[in-house]
Each structure stands twice: as C-alpha cells, then as structure tokens.
C-alpha cells in the first residue's frame, strides 16, 4: 500500500497494490504543480481523504477533471474525473510526490504530452528517482 500526505498532514491518499508506471505530464497545470501521477478509479484502489478544495479550469465547458488540493497547505493531492465512465466508475490520479521518496523512487516514469499532441511519449528508462532526487 502506498500512502501520500500533504505538507500539513490534513489531506491524504492511499493506493492499494502495484501502482504501475507513473506519469509525468507537460500540460500547463502539471508543469506548474510539478506533479507525478499514479492512476486508478476513485474508491477502488485509490482513496483520498481529509479536507479538500478543488479547482476546475474556468471557462472550459469541456473540462474533464478537477484538481484536488489541501485548503490549508495547498499541496496538490489528486485529480479526479468530472464524468463517470461507461461502467459508472470515476477516474482518479494521485500525486506520488506526496509519498515517502523511498516508497516510489524505483517506479518507472511514462511521459505524456498533455500540452500539444495528447500522446504518450516513448519511455526513456527514467524512474521517479531521476526526476525527484
């Protein structure tokens, strides 16, 4: 089980089982937040808890997700999909930078071009340790 917590400790997440590879995205939000994401579905393998505020991009009727952050220390905890999928599940990703470094250091990184093409980019062999430490 992986666990992550905001700086003040009020907001947190858990992820059960193997998180798989971690995504580094270059979109305008992820670059500013310096996030690294692990994905699943809300209230399945991923659970978020504690006080949360949210941000959804204003003026974008097509927004598909909201950013969840701690209202006290402002750490970005997760993003959560605004729509359910065909099976009634809600996609969610947690920010693995809130986990203990030693727990996530060896997880492989996948790069996603969320800025221009919305394509997965080729793997370059780096892991979380290479982007963090």
Backbone as numpy.savetxt, mean C-alpha at the origin, in Angstrom:
# Nx Ny Nz CAx CAy CAz Cx Cy Cz
2.78 -13.62 9.75 1.93 -12.44 9.75 2.82 -11.21 9.75
2.60 -10.34 8.78 3.27 -9.04 8.77 2.38 -8.02 9.48
3.03 -7.09 10.16 2.32 -6.03 10.85 2.99 -4.70 10.53
2.18 -3.66 10.41 2.70 -2.32 10.20 1.94 -1.35 11.08
2.62 -0.31 11.51 1.98 0.69 12.35 2.48 2.08 11.98
1.60 3.04 12.14 1.98 4.43 11.88 2.98 4.89 12.93
3.50 6.10 12.79 4.52 6.61 13.69 4.04 6.72 15.13
2.79 7.16 15.32 2.29 7.35 16.69 1.70 6.06 17.27
1.50 5.04 16.43 1.00 3.75 16.90 -0.51 3.61 16.91
-1.24 4.62 16.52 -2.70 4.57 16.59 -3.32 3.75 15.46
-2.79 3.87 14.25 -3.32 3.15 13.08 -2.37 2.02 12.72
-2.94 0.89 12.31 -2.07 -0.24 12.00 -2.74 -1.17 10.99
-1.93 -2.11 10.48 -2.44 -3.12 9.55 -1.77 -4.45 9.83
-2.44 -5.52 9.39 -1.86 -6.86 9.41 -2.09 -7.49 8.05
-1.17 -8.35 7.66 -1.28 -9.12 6.42 -0.91 -10.55 6.75
-1.86 -11.45 6.58 -1.63 -12.87 6.87 -1.05 -13.56 5.65
-0.08 -14.44 5.89 0.49 -15.24 4.81 1.56 -14.49 4.03
1.96 -15.11 2.94 3.01 -14.57 2.08 2.50 -13.33 1.35
3.18 -12.19 1.51 2.71 -10.99 0.83 3.03 -10.98 -0.67
3.87 -11.91 -1.11 4.27 -11.89 -2.51 5.23 -10.73 -2.75
5.33 -10.31 -4.00 6.21 -9.19 -4.30 5.54 -7.88 -3.89
6.36 -6.90 -3.70 5.93 -5.58 -3.25 5.99 -4.63 -4.45
5.03 -3.72 -4.54 4.99 -2.82 -5.70 5.49 -1.42 -5.34
6.40 -0.94 -6.19 6.83 0.46 -6.16 6.20 1.11 -7.38
5.39 2.12 -7.15 4.66 2.81 -8.22 5.22 4.23 -8.37
5.21 4.73 -9.59 5.74 6.08 -9.84 4.64 7.11 -10.11
3.40 6.82 -9.70 2.33 7.79 -9.92 2.57 9.02 -9.05
1.78 10.06 -9.30 1.99 11.32 -8.60 1.78 11.21 -7.09
0.93 10.29 -6.64 0.73 10.11 -5.20 1.83 9.24 -4.58
2.07 8.08 -5.16 3.04 7.15 -4.58 4.44 7.76 -4.49
4.82 8.55 -5.49 6.13 9.21 -5.44 6.21 10.19 -4.28
5.14 10.91 -4.05 5.14 11.88 -2.96 5.08 11.20 -1.59
4.35 10.11 -1.51 4.21 9.41 -0.24 5.36 8.44 0.03
6.16 8.11 -0.99 7.28 7.16 -0.84 6.80 5.81 -0.32
5.70 5.31 -0.88 5.09 4.07 -0.41 5.60 2.86 -1.18
5.48 1.71 -0.56 5.70 0.41 -1.17 4.50 -0.44 -0.77
3.84 -1.07 -1.74 2.54 -1.69 -1.51 2.56 -3.21 -1.54
1.81 -3.80 -0.60 1.47 -5.24 -0.61 -0.05 -5.31 -0.74
-0.55 -6.20 -1.62 -1.96 -6.22 -2.01 -2.73 -7.44 -1.52
-4.00 -7.26 -1.33 -4.96 -8.34 -1.16 -6.35 -7.70 -1.16
-7.25 -8.26 -0.35 -8.62 -7.76 -0.25 -8.92 -7.38 1.18
-9.69 -6.32 1.36 -10.04 -5.82 2.69 -10.76 -6.90 3.48
-10.35 -7.05 4.71 -10.95 -7.99 5.67 -10.82 -9.44 5.25
-9.89 -9.73 4.35 -9.53 -11.12 4.06 -8.15 -11.32 4.66
-7.09 -11.28 3.84 -5.74 -11.41 4.41 -5.22 -10.10 4.97
-5.79 -8.98 4.54 -5.37 -7.66 5.03 -6.47 -7.06 5.89
-6.04 -6.56 7.05 -6.96 -5.84 7.94 -6.27 -4.54 8.37
-7.02 -3.46 8.31 -6.53 -2.18 8.83 -7.40 -1.81 10.02
-6.79 -1.14 10.99 -7.52 -0.80 12.21 -6.98 0.49 12.79
-7.77 1.07 13.67 -7.40 2.31 14.32 -8.04 3.49 13.60
-7.82 4.67 14.13 -8.41 5.85 13.50 -7.78 6.08 12.13
-8.61 6.38 11.13 -8.12 6.64 9.78 -8.86 7.83 9.19
-8.12 8.64 8.50 -8.70 9.66 7.64 -8.45 9.19 6.22
-9.17 9.77 5.26 -8.97 9.33 3.88 -8.87 10.52 2.94
-8.21 10.27 1.84 -8.07 11.25 0.77 -8.45 10.58 -0.54
-9.34 11.22 -1.28 -9.68 10.81 -2.63 -9.45 12.02 -3.52
-8.80 11.82 -4.62 -8.45 12.93 -5.51 -9.69 13.73 -5.91
-9.69 15.01 -5.60 -10.83 15.88 -5.88 -10.99 16.11 -7.38
-12.23 16.20 -7.81 -12.52 16.51 -9.20 -12.31 15.36 -10.15
-12.02 14.21 -9.63 -11.80 13.04 -10.49 -12.93 12.06 -10.25
-13.98 12.17 -11.03 -15.14 11.29 -10.88 -14.77 9.83 -11.13
-13.65 9.65 -11.81 -13.22 8.29 -12.12 -12.27 7.72 -11.07
-12.08 8.44 -9.96 -11.18 7.93 -8.92 -11.60 6.53 -8.52
-10.63 5.67 -8.40 -10.93 4.28 -8.08 -10.47 3.88 -6.69
-9.74 4.77 -6.00 -9.26 4.41 -4.67 -9.17 5.61 -3.77
-9.06 5.30 -2.48 -8.84 6.32 -1.47 -7.57 5.96 -0.71
-6.86 6.98 -0.27 -5.66 6.81 0.53 -6.08 6.92 1.99
-5.69 5.95 2.80 -5.99 5.95 4.23 -4.75 6.35 5.01
-4.90 7.29 5.91 -3.75 7.75 6.69 -4.17 8.03 8.13
-3.19 8.03 9.02 -3.45 8.31 10.43 -3.76 9.80 10.59
-4.87 10.14 11.25 -5.21 11.56 11.44 -4.30 12.27 12.45
-3.54 11.51 13.22 -2.66 12.13 14.21 -1.27 12.41 13.64
-0.61 11.37 13.09 0.77 11.55 12.62 0.88 11.61 11.10
-0.21 11.38 10.39 -0.30 11.52 8.93 0.44 10.45 8.14
0.86 9.36 8.76 1.48 8.28 8.00 0.45 7.63 7.07
0.86 7.38 5.83 0.00 6.68 4.88 0.01 5.20 5.24
-1.16 4.68 5.56 -1.30 3.31 6.03 -1.65 2.37 4.87
-2.56 2.79 3.99 -3.08 1.89 2.96 -3.78 2.68 1.87
-4.09 2.00 0.78 -5.11 2.51 -0.14 -6.20 1.45 -0.22
-7.39 1.90 -0.47 -8.55 1.00 -0.53 -9.38 1.35 -1.75
-9.79 0.33 -2.50 -10.61 0.54 -3.67 -11.96 1.11 -3.29
-12.51 1.95 -4.14 -13.81 2.56 -3.88 -14.96 1.69 -4.39
-14.64 0.73 -5.24 -15.68 -0.13 -5.81 -15.39 -1.58 -5.49
-16.44 -2.36 -5.36 -16.30 -3.80 -5.15 -16.05 -4.47 -6.50
-15.32 -5.58 -6.48 -15.14 -6.34 -7.72 -16.36 -7.23 -7.96
-16.34 -8.01 -9.01 -17.49 -8.85 -9.38 -17.86 -9.84 -8.29
-16.89 -10.23 -7.46 -17.15 -11.18 -6.38 -17.56 -10.48 -5.08
-17.71 -9.15 -5.12 -18.11 -8.41 -3.92 -16.97 -8.09 -2.97
-15.74 -8.22 -3.45 -14.57 -7.95 -2.61 -14.01 -6.56 -2.93
-13.34 -5.98 -1.93 -12.74 -4.65 -2.09 -11.22 -4.80 -2.05
-10.56 -4.35 -3.10 -9.11 -4.40 -3.19 -8.51 -3.41 -2.18
-7.37 -3.80 -1.61 -6.66 -2.95 -0.66 -5.18 -3.23 -0.77
-4.37 -2.25 -0.45 -2.92 -2.42 -0.37 -2.42 -1.70 0.86
-1.48 -2.31 1.54 -0.90 -1.69 2.73 0.52 -1.23 2.43
0.92 -0.18 3.11 2.24 0.41 2.93 3.25 -0.37 3.78
4.09 -1.18 3.11 5.03 -2.02 3.86 6.15 -1.21 4.51
6.26 0.06 4.18 7.25 0.89 4.88 6.87 1.09 6.35
5.67 0.71 6.73 5.26 0.81 8.13 5.59 -0.46 8.91
6.10 -1.48 8.23 6.48 -2.74 8.89 7.91 -2.62 9.43
8.29 -3.57 10.29 9.66 -3.62 10.77 10.58 -3.91 9.58
11.64 -3.15 9.40 12.51 -3.33 8.24 12.98 -4.77 8.03
13.33 -5.44 9.10 13.84 -6.81 8.96 12.76 -7.79 8.49
11.51 -7.46 8.68 10.41 -8.34 8.26 10.14 -8.28 6.77
10.53 -7.18 6.12 10.21 -7.00 4.70 11.43 -6.80 3.81
12.62 -6.76 4.38 13.83 -6.40 3.64 14.08 -7.26 2.41
13.76 -8.54 2.47 14.08 -9.45 1.36 12.95 -9.66 0.37
11.83 -8.95 0.51 10.72 -9.11 -0.42 11.06 -8.46 -1.76
10.77 -9.18 -2.83 11.06 -8.69 -4.18 10.20 -7.47 -4.50
10.76 -6.58 -5.32 10.05 -5.38 -5.74 9.60 -5.53 -7.20
8.35 -5.22 -7.45 7.82 -5.06 -8.81 7.61 -3.57 -9.02
7.93 -3.09 -10.20 7.76 -1.68 -10.51 6.54 -1.52 -11.41
5.75 -0.49 -11.12 4.54 -0.22 -11.88 4.57 1.22 -12.37
4.35 1.42 -13.66 4.34 2.76 -14.22 2.92 3.33 -14.11
2.61 3.88 -12.95 1.31 4.48 -12.72 1.24 5.92 -13.20
2.35 6.44 -13.70 2.40 7.81 -14.16 2.02 7.94 -15.64
2.56 7.06 -16.47 2.35 7.21 -17.91 1.57 6.07 -18.55
2.08 4.85 -18.46 1.52 3.75 -19.26 0.56 2.84 -18.52
0.58 2.85 -17.19 -0.19 1.92 -16.37 0.21 0.47 -16.66
1.47 0.25 -16.94 2.01 -1.08 -17.22 2.95 -1.51 -16.11
3.02 -2.84 -15.91 4.06 -3.40 -15.06 5.37 -3.27 -15.81
6.43 -2.93 -15.10 7.74 -2.79 -15.71 8.56 -4.05 -15.44
9.59 -4.30 -16.23 10.40 -5.51 -16.01 11.03 -5.51 -14.62
11.11 -6.68 -14.02 11.78 -6.83 -12.73 13.27 -6.59 -12.91
13.87 -5.92 -11.94 15.30 -5.63 -12.04 16.10 -6.32 -10.94
15.47 -7.22 -10.19 16.18 -7.99 -9.17 16.31 -7.31 -7.83
15.78 -6.10 -7.71 15.90 -5.42 -6.42 14.83 -5.89 -5.45
15.11 -5.72 -4.16 14.16 -6.06 -3.10 13.95 -4.81 -2.24
13.08 -4.90 -1.25 12.76 -3.75 -0.41 14.03 -3.14 0.19
14.94 -3.99 0.62 16.19 -3.49 1.23 16.89 -2.49 0.30
16.87 -2.76 -1.00 17.56 -1.92 -1.96 16.94 -0.53 -2.11
15.66 -0.42 -1.83 14.98 0.87 -1.95 14.87 1.60 -0.62
15.13 0.91 0.45 14.85 1.44 1.77 16.09 1.78 2.58
17.07 0.90 2.53 18.19 1.01 3.47 19.38 1.69 2.85
